[in-house]
Amino acid sequence: MDVAAGKGETLGETGAARARLLFAVTLFGSALLLFAVQPMFAKMVLPVLGGTPAVWSVAMVVFQALLLAGYAYAHVLARYVPLGIAVGTHLALAVLAMLALPVAIASGWGTPPADGEALWLVGLFVVSVGLPFFALSANGPLLQAWYAARGGQGAHNPYLLYAASNLGSFAALILYPLVFEPALPLDAQSRWWSVGFVGVAAAIGICGIAAVRAGSFTVPAAGRGEAVAAGPGAWSERARWIGLSMVPSGLLVAVTAHIQTDIAAIPLLWVVPLALFLLTFVLAFRDRPIVPDVVLFWAQAWGTAIALGSLKFGAFALWMMLPLTLGLFFINAMVCHGALYRCRPSAGRLTEFYLCLSIGGVIGGLFAGLAAPHLFSTVVEYPALLVAALMCRPGALQGPWREAWKDISPVVAVTLAVAVSSMVTALVIGDTYASEFVLLGCAVIGMLLWSRSARRCVVLGVVLCILVVFGGRIGTDPGESRRSFFGVHRIAESKDGRFRVLFHGTTIHGAMRIREEDGRASSGRPEPTTYYATGGAIADSMQIARALQGGAVRHTAVIGLGTGSLACQRRPGEAMTFYEIDPEVIRIARDPSLFRFLPECGSDAGIVHGDARLTLAGSPDSYGLILVDAFSSDAIPTHLLTREALALYRKRLAEGGVLAFHISNRHFDLTRPLAQLAEEMGARAFARKDSRDEPFEQRMKAPATVLLMVRGEEAAKVAQAQGFVPVVPDNTRRPWTDNYVNLIAVMLDMNRP
């Protein structure tokens, strides 16, 4: 044995291990910063746009576009620039990016426009955080290319370093809501992030020096006969990479919007889909799959069938719907990313591969985040992308047309037969819901039976998608959908035709009787329904304010318009002003052909368009009652429930005024943090939760949960006389502020006595 050779091999292995560790740690830290800044900066922006969930959808599209720019920059440096110059260039970019620190909203961007919020938001993200994010985004492919340029052990497969990058991203997204957000205010988070950025820049310099010392670098393996020409085969390969990355990226945006529209616009729920997305890269980019393909394909078919069926019938309970949605997204991403790894190129085309992945990611994000809200009046993109994910399975779109037709023809024949029989049934019994139910059930059962056949699942998925998009939920007609930056609003009639209902997400935001029991058209002053019915906690809050102010409330401010139902609860001589951020809601409420609450009861009521924190601060008026009723579906506009928000309300309250919060919610109990803030401002908190004494469909009356803040013993007695009970504040918790909100605690409170 050659002892010298043995020592050389040992030293070479040790050096390779050290280099691998150095590059892996740097990639981990870079990705940690890259994905920590996303929820951090989005949280800074939320109050400016009323806490709308669309902020995160636009944020993801912007970050994907910046990631694409970073990957393109890395591709140019890696392929066309000598290594020494490339290292110097990238370090210069990092130093330039430091001039944009610490991360904060750029000056001059405090008030959004009345229209074009999405484009304004894109500009805000780019100006405020674009340069540091761009510098970090290039590190992933660039450091992997530098690692390959060193040569030696492991250099032939730098894709394994991608796991370190994605683990860093995953860690950031898990640590942010669980550690960083509860422990640090936003300004402290920004300072520590800046320190981390400087540290990563130094580590990149060390990696670059190590790569330069190892040897020169232009294009690894490209000059050794590798096929990189732009022929038909190469372009079809690139198209495959783009397509396979486009579907999970679009699903990421669509799933996130689907979840946080009905739960809450908070980083806690934003980061979970993104964290799962990154985790699938770690699990799928390996030679031995963690989960066998047959298990993934079976779970994908079953999950898609159940998910599309749930969209038809309405959401399940949170504990069922959230795991189903996230689990199916994880499976779909695993399928797509596994297919990407199987068709990856050699190290010489690494940056080209990542560039194509980024292009696909941007296309998917643009479709789901920016294009779909303008192209479709309802959420078409989510079910459509679920079907597209089925097409990413091996064999779904491959093979000659004749073979494909032989496989799917039995499914097409059965589907058409069921569809025809369903239509005949609908004509005979006059019930279109029953016919849709039959077709839906057959499609779901078919997907479960043929879960291993990719082509047949695609056909049945298309059928389910069509039913979801063009049909209505069971119990109402399909109705009319209107979409804005702030969500989808659906106007439908109840199945019995007696009420017209406004939905936002899965929640009813108002209902008006349009026909009497005998079928006659309703006329005259409409009766408030849902949460705003006479005798409910909201209507009684107005009674309390009247009792404390001599029998009438001179001026009431309502944050949140809905259908304008509360206008019909005011009395002669009482003024009312609504503060509403969504222009589409204003158009719906003012349209007498849809809802008559404003035309009949509030033609003189003021409507102020914009976020209430901004518009109320600029109002010169004082109010005897301020009612915060700005919840969209079950999403929580937390910036309206903080110490700073309550300080604003206090300034606008008249002497003896009442502050009321409508906090009905399926997932969060907000009484404790609000009671703590009430005590801070020298008031007492009283809460009341209505009971349901009749079926909702009978008169469309819904029980409300309301929290009041009042001052003085007389006010406390009046509130208790109306059934409101004192809420004892929990001063062991940290008060909610614009810099700190802990929604995990109030989620747990929902299950406590």
Secondary structure as the mmCIF struct_conf table of DSSP 4:
data_model
#
loop_
_struct_conf.conf_type_id
_struct_conf.id
_struct_conf.beg_label_comp_id
_struct_conf.beg_label_asym_id
_struct_conf.beg_label_seq_id
_struct_conf.end_label_comp_id
_struct_conf.end_label_asym_id
_struct_conf.end_label_seq_id
HELX_RH_AL_P HELX_RH_AL_P1 VAL A 3 VAL A 45
HELX_RH_3T_P HELX_RH_3T_P1 LEU A 46 LEU A 49
TURN_TY1_P TURN_TY1_P1 GLY A 50 GLY A 51
TURN_TY1_P TURN_TY1_P2 PRO A 53 PRO A 53
HELX_RH_AL_P HELX_RH_AL_P2 ALA A 54 TYR A 80
BEND BEND1 VAL A 81 VAL A 81
HELX_RH_AL_P HELX_RH_AL_P3 LEU A 83 MET A 98
TURN_TY1_P TURN_TY1_P3 LEU A 99 ALA A 100
HELX_LH_PP_P HELX_LH_PP_P1 LEU A 101 LEU A 101
BEND BEND2 PRO A 102 PRO A 102
HELX_LH_PP_P HELX_LH_PP_P2 VAL A 103 VAL A 103
HELX_LH_PP_P HELX_LH_PP_P3 ILE A 105 ALA A 106
TURN_TY1_P TURN_TY1_P4 SER A 107 GLY A 108
BEND BEND3 THR A 111 THR A 111
BEND BEND4 ALA A 114 ASP A 115
HELX_RH_AL_P HELX_RH_AL_P4 GLU A 117 SER A 137
TURN_TY1_P TURN_TY1_P5 ALA A 138 ALA A 138
HELX_RH_AL_P HELX_RH_AL_P5 ASN A 139 ARG A 150
BEND BEND5 GLY A 152 GLY A 152
TURN_TY1_P TURN_TY1_P6 GLN A 153 HIS A 156
HELX_RH_3T_P HELX_RH_3T_P2 PRO A 158 LEU A 160
HELX_RH_AL_P HELX_RH_AL_P6 LEU A 161 LEU A 175
HELX_RH_PI_P HELX_RH_PI_P1 TYR A 176 PHE A 180
HELX_RH_AL_P HELX_RH_AL_P7 GLU A 181 ALA A 183
BEND BEND6 LEU A 184 LEU A 184
HELX_RH_AL_P HELX_RH_AL_P8 LEU A 186 ALA A 214
BEND BEND7 THR A 218 VAL A 219
TURN_TY1_P TURN_TY1_P7 PRO A 220 GLY A 225
BEND BEND8 GLY A 231 GLY A 231
HELX_RH_AL_P HELX_RH_AL_P9 PRO A 232 ASP A 262
BEND BEND9 ILE A 263 ILE A 263
BEND BEND10 ILE A 266 ILE A 266
HELX_RH_AL_P HELX_RH_AL_P10 PRO A 267 ALA A 284
BEND BEND11 PHE A 285 ARG A 288
BEND BEND12 ILE A 290 VAL A 291
HELX_RH_AL_P HELX_RH_AL_P11 ASP A 293 PHE A 313
HELX_RH_AL_P HELX_RH_AL_P12 LEU A 318 ARG A 342
TURN_TY1_P TURN_TY1_P8 CYS A 343 CYS A 343
HELX_RH_3T_P HELX_RH_3T_P3 ALA A 347 ARG A 349
HELX_RH_AL_P HELX_RH_AL_P13 LEU A 350 LEU A 366
HELX_RH_PI_P HELX_RH_PI_P2 PHE A 367 ALA A 371
HELX_RH_AL_P HELX_RH_AL_P14 ALA A 372 LEU A 375
BEND BEND13 SER A 377 THR A 378
HELX_RH_AL_P HELX_RH_AL_P15 GLU A 381 MET A 391
TURN_TY1_P TURN_TY1_P9 CYS A 392 CYS A 392
BEND BEND14 ARG A 393 ARG A 393
TURN_TY1_P TURN_TY1_P10 PRO A 394 GLY A 395
BEND BEND15 ALA A 396 LEU A 397
BEND BEND16 GLY A 399 GLY A 399
HELX_RH_AL_P HELX_RH_AL_P16 TRP A 401 ILE A 429
HELX_RH_AL_P HELX_RH_AL_P17 THR A 432 LEU A 449
TURN_TY1_P TURN_TY1_P11 TRP A 450 ARG A 452
HELX_RH_AL_P HELX_RH_AL_P18 ALA A 454 PHE A 470
BEND BEND17 GLY A 471 GLY A 471
HELX_LH_PP_P HELX_LH_PP_P4 GLY A 472 ARG A 473
TURN_TY1_P TURN_TY1_P12 ILE A 474 GLY A 475
STRN STRN1 THR A 476 THR A 476
STRN STRN2 GLU A 480 SER A 484
TURN_TY1_P TURN_TY1_P13 PHE A 485 PHE A 486
STRN STRN3 GLY A 487 GLU A 493
STRN STRN4 SER A 494 SER A 494
TURN_TY1_P TURN_TY1_P14 LYS A 495 ASP A 496
BEND BEND18 GLY A 497 ARG A 498
STRN STRN5 PHE A 499 HIS A 504
TURN_TY1_P TURN_TY1_P15 GLY A 505 THR A 506
STRN STRN6 THR A 507 ARG A 513
STRN STRN7 ARG A 515 ARG A 515
TURN_TY1_P TURN_TY1_P16 GLU A 517 ASP A 518
BEND BEND19 GLY A 519 GLY A 519
HELX_LH_PP_P HELX_LH_PP_P5 ARG A 520 ARG A 520
STRN STRN8 ALA A 521 ALA A 521
HELX_LH_PP_P HELX_LH_PP_P6 SER A 522 SER A 522
BEND BEND20 GLY A 524 ARG A 525
HELX_LH_PP_P HELX_LH_PP_P7 PRO A 526 PRO A 528
STRN STRN9 THR A 530 THR A 530
TURN_TY1_P TURN_TY1_P17 TYR A 531 TYR A 532
BEND BEND21 ALA A 533 ALA A 533
TURN_TY1_P TURN_TY1_P18 THR A 534 GLY A 535
BEND BEND22 GLY A 536 GLY A 536
HELX_RH_AL_P HELX_RH_AL_P19 ALA A 537 LEU A 548
TURN_TY1_P TURN_TY1_P19 GLN A 549 GLY A 551
BEND BEND23 ARG A 554 ARG A 554
STRN STRN10 HIS A 555 ILE A 559
TURN_TY1_P TURN_TY1_P20 GLY A 562 THR A 563
HELX_RH_3T_P HELX_RH_3T_P4 SER A 565 GLN A 569
TURN_TY1_P TURN_TY1_P21 PRO A 572 GLY A 573
STRN STRN11 ALA A 575 GLU A 580
BEND BEND24 ILE A 581 ILE A 581
HELX_RH_AL_P HELX_RH_AL_P20 PRO A 583 ARG A 590
TURN_TY1_P TURN_TY1_P22 PRO A 592 LEU A 594
HELX_RH_AL_P HELX_RH_AL_P21 PHE A 597 CYS A 601
TURN_TY1_P TURN_TY1_P23 SER A 603 ASP A 604
STRN STRN12 GLY A 606 HIS A 609
BEND BEND25 GLY A 610 GLY A 610
HELX_RH_AL_P HELX_RH_AL_P22 ALA A 612 ALA A 617
TURN_TY1_P TURN_TY1_P24 GLY A 618 GLY A 618
STRN STRN13 TYR A 623 VAL A 628
STRN STRN14 SER A 632 SER A 632
TURN_TY1_P TURN_TY1_P25 SER A 633 ASP A 634
STRN STRN15 ALA A 635 ALA A 635
HELX_RH_3T_P HELX_RH_3T_P5 THR A 638 LEU A 640
BEND BEND26 LEU A 641 THR A 642
HELX_RH_AL_P HELX_RH_AL_P23 ARG A 643 ARG A 652
STRN STRN16 LEU A 653 HIS A 662
BEND BEND27 ARG A 666 HIS A 667
HELX_RH_AL_P HELX_RH_AL_P24 THR A 671 GLU A 680
TURN_TY1_P TURN_TY1_P26 MET A 681 GLY A 682
STRN STRN17 ARG A 684 LYS A 689
HELX_LH_PP_P HELX_LH_PP_P8 ASP A 690 ARG A 692
BEND BEND28 GLU A 694 GLU A 694
HELX_RH_AL_P HELX_RH_AL_P25 PHE A 696 ARG A 699
STRN STRN18 LYS A 701 LYS A 701
STRN STRN19 THR A 705 VAL A 710
BEND BEND29 GLY A 712 GLY A 712
HELX_RH_AL_P HELX_RH_AL_P26 GLU A 713 ALA A 721
TURN_TY1_P TURN_TY1_P27 GLN A 722 GLY A 723
STRN STRN20 VAL A 725 PRO A 726
TURN_TY1_P TURN_TY1_P28 ASN A 731 THR A 732
BEND BEND30 ARG A 733 ARG A 733
HELX_LH_PP_P HELX_LH_PP_P9 ARG A 734 TRP A 736
STRN STRN21 THR A 737 THR A 737
TURN_TY1_P TURN_TY1_P29 ASP A 738 ASN A 739
STRN STRN22 TYR A 740 TYR A 740
HELX_RH_AL_P HELX_RH_AL_P27 LEU A 743 ASP A 749
TURN_TY1_P TURN_TY1_P30 MET A 750 ASN A 751
#
